């Protein structure tokens, strides 16, 4: 037998006391409209507080004046505020007496809509012969291909498959891998470097959204003499130009250096 309580009728202190007297399997909460309470309703205020906002008047810093042969991008894909819980957010399994861990991509960095990222004129920094390596999460695969096209590139193939040696929950199968797509503008830049780079990269998952250095190193081996830039970068790799919200100081330095020449 389930006991139904209304949060409009009871104060939080009353709910806390009431919960202690009931097993979680016997408890079902509803709001004033009779809707079941989930993690999203309980943690909405915290989600809003922790969501990262862009502190610039425009979407991103201005792009560099220089053109590049190789562009490497890890777009901050938007998940429409979807949160990850350490327990199910479904009401039948939800225990409001326990504080649960919540996480979301937009807790770490601003996540603009794909339509907004399409407005960034990446084609302006691409040489006539240029490759774009772009990370795409599986739910955003179609959007990634459309984004690459909007930036002035043609989708070619999957350049790298990253086996994270771990898994995330999924609606259909457990999610183990992330894809790095490659797009082409004009011809493949020359001269070429290594031609025996493996597509599959096995590397343990690190910090949130951090990509394996093996992929960056592989691209360097493939195109060792070309001008390269990383978009949406978190730090500046040696031998690369960078652009993004997290590397504004580095970007300012490299802009001054380019202007000096």
DRENPA-3360 file (N, C-alpha, C; in nm, 2 decimals, always signed):
BEGIN
1 = XXXXXXXX = +0.08/-0.12/+0.00/+0.00/+0.00/+0.00/+0.09/+0.12/+0.00 ~ +0.06/+0.22/-0.09/+0.14/+0.34/-0.10/+0.07/+0.45/-0.02 ~ +0.15/+0.53/+0.04/+0.10/+0.65/+0.11/+0.13/+0.77/+0.02 ~ +0.03/+0.85/-0.01/+0.05/+0.96/-0.10/+0.04/+1.09/-0.02 ~ +0.15/+1.18/-0.03/+0.14/+1.31/+0.03/+0.16/+1.42/-0.07 ~ +0.11/+1.53/-0.04/+0.12/+1.65/-0.12/+0.22/+1.75/-0.07 ~ +0.32/+1.79/-0.15/+0.41/+1.89/-0.10/+0.35/+2.02/-0.07 ~ +0.24/+2.05/-0.12/+0.17/+2.18/-0.10/+0.11/+2.18/+0.04;
9 = XXXXXXXX = +0.07/+2.06/+0.09/+0.00/+2.04/+0.22/+0.10/+2.03/+0.33 ~ +0.22/+1.99/+0.30/+0.32/+1.96/+0.41/+0.44/+2.05/+0.39 ~ +0.49/+2.10/+0.50/+0.62/+2.18/+0.50/+0.73/+2.08/+0.49 ~ +0.85/+2.13/+0.45/+0.97/+2.04/+0.43/+1.00/+1.97/+0.56 ~ +1.00/+2.04/+0.67/+1.03/+1.97/+0.80/+0.94/+1.86/+0.83 ~ +0.81/+1.88/+0.79/+0.71/+1.77/+0.81/+0.74/+1.65/+0.72 ~ +0.78/+1.69/+0.60/+0.81/+1.58/+0.50/+0.93/+1.50/+0.55 ~ +1.03/+1.57/+0.60/+1.15/+1.50/+0.65/+1.12/+1.40/+0.76;
17 = XXXXXXXX = +1.03/+1.45/+0.86/+0.99/+1.36/+0.97/+0.91/+1.25/+0.92 ~ +0.82/+1.28/+0.82/+0.73/+1.17/+0.77/+0.81/+1.07/+0.70 ~ +0.91/+1.11/+0.62/+0.99/+1.02/+0.55/+1.06/+0.92/+0.64 ~ +1.11/+0.97/+0.75/+1.19/+0.88/+0.84/+1.10/+0.77/+0.90 ~ +0.97/+0.79/+0.90/+0.88/+0.69/+0.95/+0.83/+0.59/+0.85 ~ +0.87/+0.61/+0.73/+0.83/+0.52/+0.62/+0.94/+0.46/+0.54 ~ +0.92/+0.34/+0.49/+1.02/+0.28/+0.40/+1.01/+0.35/+0.27 ~ +1.12/+0.36/+0.20/+1.11/+0.43/+0.07/+1.02/+0.36/-0.03;
25 = XXXXXXXX = +1.01/+0.23/-0.02/+0.92/+0.16/-0.11/+0.77/+0.19/-0.09 ~ +0.74/+0.25/+0.03/+0.60/+0.28/+0.06/+0.57/+0.43/+0.03 ~ +0.67/+0.50/-0.01/+0.65/+0.64/-0.02/+0.64/+0.69/-0.17 ~ +0.54/+0.76/-0.20/+0.52/+0.82/-0.33/+0.48/+0.96/-0.31 ~ +0.55/+1.06/-0.37/+0.52/+1.20/-0.35/+0.46/+1.26/-0.48 ~ +0.37/+1.36/-0.46/+0.31/+1.43/-0.57/+0.31/+1.57/-0.54 ~ +0.31/+1.65/-0.65/+0.31/+1.80/-0.63/+0.16/+1.85/-0.63 ~ +0.14/+1.98/-0.63/+0.01/+2.03/-0.61/-0.08/+2.00/-0.73;
33 = XXXXXXXX = -0.02/+1.96/-0.85/-0.10/+1.93/-0.96/-0.12/+1.78/-0.97 ~ -0.07/+1.70/-0.87/-0.09/+1.56/-0.88/+0.01/+1.49/-0.96 ~ +0.12/+1.56/-1.00/+0.23/+1.50/-1.08/+0.33/+1.44/-0.99 ~ +0.39/+1.33/-1.03/+0.50/+1.26/-0.94/+0.62/+1.35/-0.94 ~ +0.68/+1.35/-0.82/+0.81/+1.43/-0.81/+0.93/+1.34/-0.85 ~ +1.01/+1.40/-0.93/+1.13/+1.33/-0.97/+1.26/+1.41/-0.93 ~ +1.37/+1.36/-0.97/+1.50/+1.43/-0.94/+1.50/+1.57/-1.01 ~ +1.43/+1.58/-1.12/+1.44/+1.71/-1.19/+1.36/+1.82/-1.12;
41 = XXXXXXXX = +1.25/+1.78/-1.05/+1.17/+1.88/-0.98/+1.24/+1.91/-0.85 ~ +1.30/+1.81/-0.78/+1.37/+1.84/-0.65/+1.49/+1.92/-0.67 ~ +1.57/+1.90/-0.78/+1.70/+1.96/-0.80/+1.69/+2.07/-0.90 ~ +1.58/+2.12/-0.94/+1.57/+2.23/-1.04/+1.65/+2.35/-1.00 ~ +1.63/+2.40/-0.88/+1.70/+2.52/-0.83/+1.85/+2.50/-0.83 ~ +1.90/+2.38/-0.79/+2.04/+2.36/-0.79/+2.10/+2.35/-0.93 ~ +2.02/+2.29/-1.02/+2.06/+2.29/-1.16/+2.08/+2.43/-1.22 ~ +1.98/+2.51/-1.19/+1.99/+2.65/-1.24/+2.11/+2.72/-1.18;
49 = XXXXXXXX = +2.14/+2.70/-1.05/+2.25/+2.77/-0.99/+2.38/+2.72/-1.05 ~ +2.39/+2.59/-1.08/+2.52/+2.54/-1.12/+2.55/+2.55/-1.27 ~ +2.44/+2.58/-1.34/+2.46/+2.59/-1.49/+2.55/+2.70/-1.53 ~ +2.65/+2.67/-1.61/+2.75/+2.77/-1.65/+2.69/+2.87/-1.76 ~ +2.72/+3.00/-1.75/+2.67/+3.09/-1.84/+2.78/+3.16/-1.91 ~ +2.76/+3.19/-2.04/+2.87/+3.26/-2.11/+2.88/+3.41/-2.06 ~ +3.00/+3.45/-2.02/+3.01/+3.58/-1.97/+3.06/+3.68/-2.07 ~ +3.06/+3.65/-2.20/+3.09/+3.74/-2.30/+2.97/+3.80/-2.37;
57 = XXXXXXXX = +2.98/+3.92/-2.42/+2.86/+3.98/-2.49/+2.82/+3.91/-2.61 ~ +2.92/+3.84/-2.68/+2.89/+3.76/-2.80/+2.91/+3.62/-2.76 ~ +2.88/+3.53/-2.86/+2.88/+3.38/-2.83/+3.02/+3.34/-2.78 ~ +3.12/+3.38/-2.86/+3.26/+3.34/-2.83/+3.36/+3.45/-2.87 ~ +3.48/+3.44/-2.83/+3.58/+3.54/-2.88/+3.59/+3.54/-3.03 ~ +3.64/+3.65/-3.08/+3.66/+3.66/-3.23/+3.76/+3.55/-3.27 ~ +3.74/+3.50/-3.39/+3.83/+3.40/-3.44/+3.96/+3.47/-3.49 ~ +4.07/+3.39/-3.49/+4.20/+3.45/-3.53/+4.20/+3.49/-3.68;
65 = XXXXXXXX = +4.29/+3.58/-3.72/+4.30/+3.63/-3.86/+4.36/+3.52/-3.94 ~ +4.44/+3.44/-3.88/+4.52/+3.34/-3.95/+4.43/+3.22/-4.01 ~ +4.48/+3.16/-4.11/+4.41/+3.04/-4.17/+4.49/+2.92/-4.14 ~ +4.42/+2.80/-4.13/+4.48/+2.68/-4.08/+4.45/+2.56/-4.18 ~ +4.54/+2.47/-4.17/+4.53/+2.35/-4.25/+4.45/+2.24/-4.18 ~ +4.47/+2.23/-4.05/+4.41/+2.13/-3.96/+4.33/+2.20/-3.85 ~ +4.20/+2.17/-3.84/+4.12/+2.22/-3.73/+4.07/+2.10/-3.65 ~ +4.08/+2.11/-3.52/+4.05/+2.00/-3.43/+3.94/+2.06/-3.33;
73 = XXXXXXXX = +3.83/+2.01/-3.32/+3.72/+2.07/-3.24/+3.65/+1.97/-3.16 ~ +3.62/+2.01/-3.04/+3.54/+1.93/-2.94/+3.42/+2.02/-2.90 ~ +3.31/+2.03/-2.98/+3.20/+2.12/-2.95/+3.13/+2.09/-2.82 ~ +3.09/+2.19/-2.75/+3.02/+2.17/-2.62/+2.87/+2.14/-2.65 ~ +2.84/+2.02/-2.68/+2.71/+1.98/-2.72/+2.61/+2.00/-2.61 ~ +2.49/+2.05/-2.65/+2.38/+2.08/-2.56/+2.29/+1.96/-2.54 ~ +2.26/+1.93/-2.41/+2.17/+1.81/-2.38/+2.03/+1.86/-2.33 ~ +2.00/+1.99/-2.36/+1.87/+2.04/-2.31/+1.85/+2.03/-2.16;
81 = XXXXXXXX = +1.96/+2.05/-2.09/+1.95/+2.05/-1.94/+1.94/+1.91/-1.88 ~ +1.96/+1.81/-1.96/+1.95/+1.67/-1.91/+2.05/+1.65/-1.80 ~ +2.01/+1.59/-1.69/+2.09/+1.56/-1.57/+2.12/+1.42/-1.56 ~ +2.24/+1.38/-1.50/+2.27/+1.25/-1.47/+2.26/+1.23/-1.32 ~ +2.19/+1.12/-1.28/+2.17/+1.09/-1.13/+2.24/+0.97/-1.10 ~ +2.28/+0.96/-0.97/+2.34/+0.83/-0.93/+2.23/+0.73/-0.89 ~ +2.11/+0.77/-0.89/+1.99/+0.68/-0.88/+1.89/+0.73/-0.98 ~ +1.80/+0.64/-1.02/+1.70/+0.68/-1.12/+1.62/+0.80/-1.07;
89 = XXXXXXXX = +1.58/+0.89/-1.16/+1.50/+1.00/-1.13/+1.35/+0.97/-1.14 ~ +1.32/+0.84/-1.17/+1.18/+0.80/-1.18/+1.12/+0.79/-1.05 ~ +0.99/+0.84/-1.04/+0.93/+0.85/-0.91/+0.92/+0.72/-0.83 ~ +0.90/+0.61/-0.90/+0.88/+0.48/-0.83/+1.00/+0.44/-0.76 ~ +1.12/+0.49/-0.80/+1.25/+0.45/-0.74/+1.31/+0.57/-0.66 ~ +1.24/+0.68/-0.65/+1.30/+0.80/-0.60/+1.27/+0.82/-0.45 ~ +1.38/+0.84/-0.37/+1.37/+0.85/-0.23/+1.41/+0.99/-0.19 ~ +1.31/+1.08/-0.16/+1.34/+1.22/-0.13/+1.41/+1.23/+0.01;
97 = XXXXXXXX = +1.43/+1.13/+0.08/+1.50/+1.14/+0.21/+1.65/+1.13/+0.19 ~ +1.70/+1.10/+0.07/+1.84/+1.09/+0.05/+1.88/+1.19/-0.06 ~ +1.99/+1.26/-0.03/+2.05/+1.35/-0.12/+2.12/+1.27/-0.23 ~ +2.10/+1.30/-0.36/+2.16/+1.22/-0.46/+2.26/+1.31/-0.54 ~ +2.35/+1.24/-0.60/+2.45/+1.31/-0.68/+2.39/+1.35/-0.82 ~ +2.41/+1.47/-0.86/+2.36/+1.51/-0.99/+2.47/+1.57/-1.07 ~ +2.47/+1.55/-1.20/+2.57/+1.61/-1.29/+2.51/+1.64/-1.42 ~ +2.57/+1.74/-1.50/+2.52/+1.78/-1.63/+2.63/+1.85/-1.70;
105 = XXXXXXXX = +2.63/+1.83/-1.83/+2.74/+1.90/-1.91/+2.75/+2.05/-1.89 ~ +2.63/+2.11/-1.87/+2.63/+2.26/-1.86/+2.67/+2.30/-1.72 ~ +2.70/+2.21/-1.63/+2.76/+2.24/-1.50/+2.91/+2.28/-1.52 ~ +2.97/+2.22/-1.63/+3.11/+2.24/-1.65/+3.15/+2.35/-1.74 ~ +3.06/+2.38/-1.84/+3.09/+2.48/-1.94/+2.95/+2.52/-2.01 ~ +2.95/+2.64/-2.07/+2.82/+2.68/-2.14/+2.80/+2.58/-2.26 ~ +2.68/+2.55/-2.28/+2.64/+2.46/-2.39/+2.55/+2.52/-2.49 ~ +2.60/+2.60/-2.58/+2.51/+2.67/-2.68/+2.44/+2.56/-2.77;
113 = XXXXXXXX = +2.33/+2.61/-2.83/+2.25/+2.52/-2.92/+2.34/+2.50/-3.05 ~ +2.31/+2.39/-3.11/+2.39/+2.37/-3.24/+2.36/+2.48/-3.34 ~ +2.24/+2.53/-3.34/+2.21/+2.64/-3.44/+2.29/+2.76/-3.41 ~ +2.33/+2.78/-3.28/+2.42/+2.90/-3.25/+2.56/+2.87/-3.29 ~ +2.61/+2.74/-3.27/+2.74/+2.71/-3.31/+2.76/+2.72/-3.46 ~ +2.65/+2.69/-3.54/+2.66/+2.70/-3.68/+2.69/+2.84/-3.73 ~ +2.66/+2.94/-3.64/+2.68/+3.08/-3.68/+2.83/+3.12/-3.67 ~ +2.91/+3.04/-3.60/+3.05/+3.07/-3.59/+3.12/+3.05/-3.72;
121 = XXXXXXXX = +3.18/+3.15/-3.78/+3.23/+3.14/-3.92/+3.36/+3.07/-3.93 ~ +3.36/+2.94/-3.90/+3.48/+2.86/-3.90/+3.55/+2.86/-4.04 ~ +3.47/+2.87/-4.15/+3.52/+2.87/-4.28/+3.62/+2.98/-4.30 ~ +3.61/+3.09/-4.22/+3.70/+3.20/-4.24/+3.84/+3.17/-4.20 ~ +3.86/+3.07/-4.11/+4.00/+3.04/-4.07/+4.05/+2.91/-4.13 ~ +3.98/+2.86/-4.23/+4.02/+2.73/-4.30/+4.08/+2.76/-4.43 ~ +4.20/+2.70/-4.45/+4.26/+2.72/-4.58/+4.18/+2.64/-4.69 ~ +4.21/+2.67/-4.81/+4.14/+2.60/-4.92/+4.15/+2.45/-4.91;
129 = XXXXXXXX = +4.26/+2.40/-4.87/+4.28/+2.26/-4.84/+4.29/+2.24/-4.69 ~ +4.19/+2.18/-4.63/+4.18/+2.18/-4.48/+4.10/+2.06/-4.44 ~ +4.15/+2.00/-4.32/+4.07/+1.90/-4.26/+4.02/+1.94/-4.13 ~ +3.90/+1.90/-4.10/+3.83/+1.93/-3.97/+3.81/+1.80/-3.89 ~ +3.87/+1.78/-3.78/+3.85/+1.67/-3.69/+3.76/+1.71/-3.58 ~ +3.64/+1.65/-3.57/+3.54/+1.69/-3.48/+3.49/+1.58/-3.39 ~ +3.49/+1.60/-3.26/+3.43/+1.50/-3.17/+3.28/+1.51/-3.17 ~ +3.22/+1.39/-3.17/+3.07/+1.39/-3.16/+3.02/+1.28/-3.07;
137 = XXXXXXXX = +2.94/+1.32/-2.97/+2.88/+1.21/-2.89/+2.77/+1.14/-2.98 ~ +2.74/+1.02/-2.94/+2.65/+0.94/-3.03/+2.51/+1.01/-3.05 ~ +2.45/+1.07/-2.95/+2.32/+1.13/-2.97/+2.33/+1.26/-3.06 ~ +2.45/+1.31/-3.08/+2.47/+1.43/-3.16/+2.53/+1.40/-3.29 ~ +2.53/+1.28/-3.34/+2.60/+1.24/-3.46/+2.54/+1.32/-3.58 ~ +2.41/+1.32/-3.59/+2.35/+1.39/-3.71/+2.38/+1.54/-3.70 ~ +2.37/+1.59/-3.58/+2.40/+1.74/-3.56/+2.54/+1.77/-3.60 ~ +2.63/+1.68/-3.56/+2.78/+1.70/-3.59/+2.80/+1.71/-3.74;
145 = XXXXXXXX = +2.74/+1.62/-3.81/+2.76/+1.62/-3.96/+2.70/+1.75/-4.02 ~ +2.59/+1.79/-3.97/+2.53/+1.92/-4.02/+2.61/+2.04/-3.98 ~ +2.67/+2.03/-3.86/+2.76/+2.14/-3.82/+2.88/+2.15/-3.91 ~ +2.94/+2.04/-3.94/+3.06/+2.04/-4.02/+3.03/+2.10/-4.16 ~ +2.91/+2.06/-4.21/+2.87/+2.11/-4.34/+2.85/+2.26/-4.34 ~ +2.79/+2.31/-4.23/+2.76/+2.45/-4.22/+2.89/+2.53/-4.21 ~ +2.99/+2.47/-4.15/+3.12/+2.54/-4.14/+3.20/+2.53/-4.27 ~ +3.15/+2.47/-4.37/+3.21/+2.47/-4.50/+3.29/+2.35/-4.54;
153 = XXXXXXXX = +3.26/+2.23/-4.47/+3.33/+2.11/-4.49/+3.24/+2.00/-4.54 ~ +3.30/+1.90/-4.60/+3.23/+1.78/-4.65/+3.27/+1.66/-4.55 ~ +3.16/+1.59/-4.50/+3.19/+1.48/-4.42/+3.26/+1.36/-4.50 ~ +3.36/+1.31/-4.44/+3.43/+1.20/-4.51/+3.42/+1.06/-4.44 ~ +3.46/+1.06/-4.31/+3.46/+0.93/-4.24/+3.48/+0.95/-4.09 ~ +3.48/+0.83/-4.02/+3.52/+0.83/-3.88/+3.67/+0.82/-3.87 ~ +3.73/+0.92/-3.81/+3.88/+0.92/-3.80/+3.93/+0.84/-3.69 ~ +3.86/+0.85/-3.57/+3.90/+0.78/-3.45/+3.78/+0.73/-3.37;
161 = XXXXXXXX = +3.79/+0.62/-3.31/+3.69/+0.56/-3.22/+3.76/+0.55/-3.09 ~ +3.71/+0.62/-2.99/+3.77/+0.62/-2.86/+3.70/+0.52/-2.77 ~ +3.76/+0.41/-2.73/+3.71/+0.31/-2.64/+3.75/+0.36/-2.50 ~ +3.66/+0.41/-2.42/+3.69/+0.47/-2.29/+3.72/+0.37/-2.18 ~ +3.71/+0.24/-2.21/+3.74/+0.14/-2.12/+3.65/+0.15/-2.00 ~ +3.53/+0.20/-2.02/+3.43/+0.22/-1.91/+3.30/+0.24/-1.99 ~ +3.19/+0.26/-1.92/+3.06/+0.28/-1.99/+2.97/+0.37/-1.92 ~ +2.88/+0.43/-2.00/+2.77/+0.51/-1.94/+2.64/+0.44/-1.97;
169 = XXXXXXXX = +2.54/+0.47/-1.89/+2.41/+0.42/-1.93/+2.36/+0.46/-2.06 ~ +2.27/+0.39/-2.13/+2.22/+0.43/-2.25/+2.07/+0.38/-2.27 ~ +2.00/+0.44/-2.35/+1.86/+0.40/-2.37/+1.85/+0.27/-2.45 ~ +1.95/+0.23/-2.52/+1.95/+0.11/-2.61/+2.06/+0.01/-2.57 ~ +2.18/+0.06/-2.58/+2.30/-0.02/-2.53/+2.39/+0.06/-2.44 ~ +2.47/+0.00/-2.36/+2.57/+0.08/-2.28/+2.66/+0.15/-2.37 ~ +2.69/+0.27/-2.33/+2.78/+0.36/-2.42/+2.92/+0.35/-2.37 ~ +3.00/+0.29/-2.46/+3.15/+0.27/-2.43/+3.24/+0.36/-2.51;
177 = XXXXXXXX = +3.19/+0.41/-2.63/+3.28/+0.48/-2.72/+3.23/+0.62/-2.76 ~ +3.33/+0.70/-2.81/+3.30/+0.83/-2.86/+3.37/+0.84/-2.99 ~ +3.31/+0.91/-3.09/+3.36/+0.92/-3.22/+3.43/+1.06/-3.25 ~ +3.54/+1.05/-3.33/+3.60/+1.17/-3.38/+3.58/+1.17/-3.53 ~ +3.50/+1.25/-3.59/+3.47/+1.25/-3.73/+3.58/+1.34/-3.80 ~ +3.59/+1.31/-3.93/+3.68/+1.40/-4.01/+3.61/+1.45/-4.13 ~ +3.62/+1.58/-4.16/+3.56/+1.65/-4.27/+3.67/+1.71/-4.36 ~ +3.64/+1.73/-4.48/+3.74/+1.78/-4.58/+3.69/+1.90/-4.65;
185 = XXXXXXXX = +3.78/+1.99/-4.67/+3.76/+2.11/-4.75/+3.87/+2.12/-4.86 ~ +3.83/+2.11/-4.98/+3.93/+2.10/-5.09/+4.00/+1.96/-5.09 ~ +4.13/+1.96/-5.08/+4.21/+1.84/-5.08/+4.27/+1.82/-4.94 ~ +4.32/+1.69/-4.92/+4.39/+1.66/-4.80/+4.52/+1.74/-4.80 ~ +4.55/+1.82/-4.69/+4.67/+1.90/-4.69/+4.79/+1.82/-4.71 ~ +4.89/+1.87/-4.78/+5.02/+1.80/-4.80/+5.13/+1.90/-4.76 ~ +5.25/+1.84/-4.73/+5.28/+1.70/-4.74/+5.22/+1.62/-4.62 ~ +5.20/+1.49/-4.65/+5.14/+1.40/-4.55/+5.25/+1.35/-4.46;
193 = XXXXXXXX = +5.22/+1.31/-4.34/+5.31/+1.25/-4.25/+5.28/+1.10/-4.24 ~ +5.26/+1.05/-4.12/+5.23/+0.91/-4.10/+5.10/+0.86/-4.17 ~ +5.11/+0.74/-4.23/+4.99/+0.69/-4.30/+4.95/+0.56/-4.23 ~ +5.00/+0.53/-4.12/+4.96/+0.40/-4.05/+4.90/+0.42/-3.92 ~ +4.83/+0.53/-3.90/+4.76/+0.56/-3.77/+4.64/+0.47/-3.75 ~ +4.62/+0.42/-3.63/+4.51/+0.33/-3.61/+4.39/+0.41/-3.57 ~ +4.27/+0.36/-3.62/+4.14/+0.43/-3.59/+4.10/+0.41/-3.45 ~ +4.12/+0.29/-3.39/+4.08/+0.26/-3.26/+4.18/+0.31/-3.15;
201 = XXXXXXXX = +4.13/+0.39/-3.06/+4.21/+0.43/-2.95/+4.16/+0.38/-2.82 ~ +4.23/+0.30/-2.74/+4.19/+0.26/-2.61/+4.26/+0.34/-2.51 ~ +4.18/+0.41/-2.43/+4.24/+0.50/-2.33/+4.14/+0.53/-2.22 ~ +4.17/+0.51/-2.09/+4.07/+0.53/-1.99/+4.02/+0.67/-1.99 ~ +3.89/+0.68/-1.96/+3.82/+0.81/-1.95/+3.88/+0.89/-1.83 ~ +3.90/+1.02/-1.86/+3.96/+1.11/-1.76/+3.86/+1.20/-1.70 ~ +3.89/+1.33/-1.69/+3.80/+1.43/-1.64/+3.68/+1.45/-1.74 ~ +3.57/+1.51/-1.69/+3.46/+1.53/-1.77/+3.49/+1.60/-1.91;
209 = XXXXXXXX = +3.46/+1.53/-2.02/+3.47/+1.58/-2.15/+3.62/+1.59/-2.20 ~ +3.71/+1.55/-2.11/+3.85/+1.55/-2.15/+3.88/+1.44/-2.26 ~ +3.94/+1.47/-2.37/+3.97/+1.38/-2.47/+4.11/+1.32/-2.46 ~ +4.13/+1.20/-2.51/+4.26/+1.13/-2.50/+4.37/+1.21/-2.58 ~ +4.48/+1.23/-2.52/+4.59/+1.30/-2.58/+4.64/+1.22/-2.70 ~ +4.62/+1.08/-2.70/+4.66/+1.00/-2.81/+4.61/+1.05/-2.94 ~ +4.49/+1.10/-2.94/+4.43/+1.15/-3.07/+4.50/+1.27/-3.12 ~ +4.52/+1.37/-3.03/+4.60/+1.49/-3.07/+4.73/+1.45/-3.12;
217 = XXXXXXXX = +4.80/+1.36/-3.05/+4.93/+1.32/-3.10/+4.93/+1.25/-3.23 ~ +4.82/+1.17/-3.26/+4.81/+1.10/-3.38/+4.79/+1.20/-3.50 ~ +4.71/+1.31/-3.48/+4.69/+1.41/-3.58/+4.82/+1.48/-3.61 ~ +4.90/+1.50/-3.51/+5.03/+1.57/-3.53/+5.12/+1.48/-3.62 ~ +5.12/+1.35/-3.59/+5.20/+1.26/-3.67/+5.15/+1.25/-3.82 ~ +5.02/+1.26/-3.83/+4.96/+1.26/-3.97/+5.00/+1.39/-4.05 ~ +5.00/+1.50/-3.98/+5.02/+1.63/-4.04/+5.12/+1.71/-3.96 ~ +5.25/+1.67/-3.96/+5.35/+1.73/-3.87/+5.39/+1.87/-3.91;
225 = XXXXXXXX = +5.37/+1.91/-4.03/+5.42/+2.05/-4.07/+5.31/+2.15/-4.09 ~ +5.19/+2.11/-4.08/+5.07/+2.19/-4.11/+5.04/+2.29/-3.99 ~ +4.98/+2.40/-4.02/+4.93/+2.49/-3.92/+4.80/+2.43/-3.86 ~ +4.80/+2.42/-3.73/+4.69/+2.35/-3.66/+4.63/+2.44/-3.55 ~ +4.50/+2.42/-3.53/+4.43/+2.50/-3.43/+4.33/+2.40/-3.36 ~ +4.32/+2.42/-3.23/+4.22/+2.34/-3.15/+4.11/+2.44/-3.11 ~ +3.98/+2.41/-3.15/+3.87/+2.49/-3.11/+3.80/+2.44/-2.98 ~ +3.75/+2.53/-2.90/+3.68/+2.50/-2.77/+3.79/+2.43/-2.68;
233 = XXXXXXXX = +3.91/+2.48/-2.69/+4.02/+2.42/-2.62/+4.01/+2.45/-2.47 ~ +4.07/+2.36/-2.38/+4.08/+2.38/-2.24/+4.22/+2.43/-2.20 ~ +4.32/+2.39/-2.28/+4.45/+2.43/-2.26/+4.52/+2.44/-2.39 ~ +4.65/+2.49/-2.39/+4.72/+2.51/-2.51/+4.82/+2.39/-2.53 ~ +4.80/+2.30/-2.63/+4.90/+2.20/-2.66/+5.02/+2.26/-2.73 ~ +5.14/+2.21/-2.71/+5.26/+2.26/-2.78/+5.24/+2.24/-2.93 ~ +5.27/+2.35/-3.01/+5.26/+2.33/-3.15/+5.13/+2.36/-3.21 ~ +5.03/+2.40/-3.13/+4.89/+2.42/-3.17/+4.85/+2.57/-3.14;
241 = XXXXXXXX = +4.77/+2.63/-3.22/+4.70/+2.75/-3.18/+4.57/+2.70/-3.11 ~ +4.51/+2.79/-3.03/+4.39/+2.75/-2.96/+4.29/+2.87/-2.96 ~ +4.17/+2.83/-2.94/+4.06/+2.93/-2.94/+3.94/+2.87/-2.85 ~ +3.88/+2.95/-2.77/+3.77/+2.91/-2.69/+3.76/+2.99/-2.56 ~ +3.66/+2.97/-2.49/+3.63/+3.04/-2.36/+3.74/+3.02/-2.26 ~ +3.79/+2.89/-2.25/+3.88/+2.86/-2.14/+4.02/+2.89/-2.17 ~ +4.05/+2.94/-2.29/+4.19/+2.97/-2.32/+4.20/+3.12/-2.37 ~ +4.12/+3.20/-2.32/+4.13/+3.34/-2.37/+4.26/+3.41/-2.34;
249 = XXXXXXXX = +4.33/+3.38/-2.23/+4.46/+3.44/-2.21/+4.56/+3.39/-2.31 ~ +4.56/+3.26/-2.33/+4.65/+3.20/-2.43/+4.62/+3.26/-2.57 ~ +4.49/+3.27/-2.60/+4.45/+3.32/-2.73/+4.50/+3.46/-2.75 ~ +4.49/+3.54/-2.64/+4.54/+3.68/-2.65/+4.69/+3.69/-2.68 ~ +4.76/+3.60/-2.61/+4.91/+3.60/-2.63/+4.94/+3.56/-2.77 ~ +4.88/+3.45/-2.83/+4.91/+3.41/-2.96/+4.87/+3.51/-3.07 ~ +4.76/+3.59/-3.04/+4.72/+3.69/-3.13/+4.83/+3.80/-3.14 ~ +4.88/+3.84/-3.02/+4.99/+3.94/-3.02/+5.11/+3.89/-3.09;
257 = XXXXX = +5.14/+3.77/-3.07/+5.26/+3.71/-3.14/+5.24/+3.71/-3.29 ~ +5.12/+3.68/-3.34/+5.09/+3.67/-3.48/+5.10/+3.82/-3.54 ~ +5.05/+3.91/-3.46/+5.05/+4.05/-3.51/+5.19/+4.10/-3.52 ~ +5.28/+4.05/-3.43/+5.42/+4.10/-3.43/+5.49/+4.06/-3.55 ~ +5.45/+3.94/-3.61/+5.51/+3.89/-3.73/+5.45/+3.96/-3.86;
% end
